[in-house]
């Protein structure tokens, strides 16, 4: 009986984790006093966090790279595709960015 309960608990608790994605031009941008860039880019599909937007921590080298790509895309009015990290990786209720593709 314990084995059956254990297996059922694994089945129930092992749900798939989804990450969000969006494609579009950079919309609203906000940089907070603690160095977090919050932005939108098109309609956010399958958001992994409560607010359908993106968050980047700009205090790290990776975050600075992502921020420069977002700012470049906004300044040149280019379309980007954004994918999130999902699995509860939220920054101020926005999904944490995993990668950004700048479209031609």
N, C-alpha and C positions, 0 to 999 in steps of 0.2 A: 504494500500500500504506500509506503514511503517513497518507493521508486516512482510509482505512478504520479504521486503528488509533486515530486521533484521535476519530472518530465513535463507535467502540465504547467508548472510555474515557469519553466524555461520557455515553453511555447508562448505563454501569455506575455511574459516580460521581454521576449526578444522580437520586438517590432522593428521594422526597418526605419532607419534614420534618413531623413531627406534633407538635402541642401537646396536652397533657393537658387534662382537664376533670373536674370533680366537682360533685356537688350533695348538700347535706345540712347538718346542723347542725354548727357548729364543734366539733371534738373536742379532742384534745390540743393545747396551745399551749406554746411555749417561747420565751423571749427570751434570746438569748445576750449575753455581756458586750460584744461588738462591735456590738450594735444590729441583730441579725437576728431577725425573728419567724418561727418555724417553726410550722406548724399543719396539721391535717387537717380535711377537711369532706366526709364521705361517701366513697364508693368512688371512687378515682382511676382514670379511664379513660385509656388511652393515655399513661401518664406519660412525659414527655420526659427524665427523669432516673432514676437508680438507686433512689431512695427515693420511694414513692408518697405524697408530701406536698408542701406548698407552702412557699415561702420569700419573705420580703419584707425588703428592706434599708430599715430605718427611719431612716437618716441623711439621706435625701433628702425633699423636699417630697412627691413622689409616694408614697414609701414610708410617710410619716406618714399620708397620706390613706388608703392601703390598710389600714394598721394600725388606724386609727380605725374603719373599716367592719367589720373582723373583730371588734374588741372590742365594738362596738355590737351586732353580730349575736349574739355569744356571750352578752352580758349580757341581751339581750331574747329569747333562745332562738328566734331566727328562722333560717330556712333560707337558705342562700346557694348561688349557682352560681359556680364559679370556673373561669376559663380561663387556661391558661398560655401563656408565650411560646414554648415548645418550642425547637427548633433548638439544643440544647445550652446553653440559658440556665439553669444550675443554681446554686443557692445552698446550699452545704453538702449536696450531693447531693439537694436538693429542687428541684422545678421553680419557676422564677421566675413570679410572678403577673403576668398581663397585665390582667385585669379581674375584678371581683366584682359580681354582681347580688344584691341583697337581695330575697328574695321576701316577699310579704304574708302 
